[in-house]
């Protein structure tokens, strides 16, 4: 990136306004409509499909250049930071002709999953604490995520059940054939990291600097997926379902297909259609300084020890969720998103825990000394993530009792509520975290896009 381009990018990022909360789906829709009303010569708003519950999914198109850029917000419904990034980007583009350029058309989907996102709006106004987010949290299983149900047929595994939201993405990607696809993800507690493809010389340094310049630590502990391919600190190769399949085969599962419960992702589909460059930015809403501490955790503590300790710590929580589904699942007759999400997540967590335990026990590379960041990931980040699902289970049980009184469900709710209170108090005490300003997170996500586009 030349000096002039970098200066202009930095200036654009400085114009991102302060943001105190996350927008609701209705507010995102209204903002897009108002932008078109104010700038009809620059902005178009097109309907690209409908959500599962019938909500229109729309995409802003800004500029008329031949090179198509695609941005996807709320790829998971519990990840609203990307929607705010696209809210800011749309305003920057209409007021900055140089940033908009003549070579590009900017295609912005602020919210690909409006139905699920609405179920997270209870925490969008704050207070931004782990407990409050967990109390109002929703995320379904992998087979109900817009970014995880693209068709795939690989060796012994196939998946051909795309959601309506995924079909909308498929139509857009096939229609515009983007040169660059950006999935704007975020995580809960931890540090920031990126997935990208292809590798570009010097890009990783710029991406890491976007985080560290704003006081956001790099994620230097365990990767979120054991099969992730690390390119450099906090930088990974864009993942595919095929990577997961081959990892499971290496772990000597008789049929890896039996362990898979989703489709392909946006990256793999867009690459197959038009060989798009891809970026996925996973940045934390909360951070604890231990996430970037790479000093040795203890004289005799290995990565294997740390991983197994973390799995042992969350096992009772995972067991409770599975037990509740077995005991009262048949009694929860009212079909809702919260109920179905709970039913999907509970067995997925059990399977994931067993898979990670097997990997930890059978992988010689994990005999190396554990760092503080690796221990933090397994002992505190993992249970915090599981607390979110405990909060979702609590909501699902409460919802069922609103429509029909059932003593067995009430008993299960009491058990979940007690566990939620115990875990939330424990984590609020053990974590040393703070919420990262939304503006900083938006600047990181937009800066990462600018750096990648510059290198296309």
Secondary structure, 3 states (H helix, E strand, C coil): CCHHHHHHHHHHHHCCCCCCCCCCHHHHHHHHHHHHHHCCCCEEEEEEEECCCCCEEEEEEECCCCEEEEEECCCCCCCCHHHHHHHHHHHHHHHCHHHHCCCEEEEEECCCCHHHHHCCHHHCCCCCCHHHHHHCCCCCCHHHCHHHCECEEECCEEECCCCHHHHHHHHHHHHHCCCEEEEEEEEEECCEEEEEECCCCCHHHHHHHHHHCCCCCECCCCCCCCCCCEEECCEEECCCHHHHHHHHHHCCCCCHHHHCCCCECHHHHHHHHHCCEEEEEEEEEEEEHHHHCCCECCCCCEHHHHHHHHHHHHHHHHHHHHHHHHHHHHHCCCCCHHHHHHHHHHHHHHHHHHHHHHHHHHCHHHHCECEHHHHHHHHHHHHHHHHHHHHHHHHHHHHHHHHCCCHHHHHHHHHHHHHHHHHHHHHHHHCCEEECCHHHHHHHHHHHHHHHHHCC
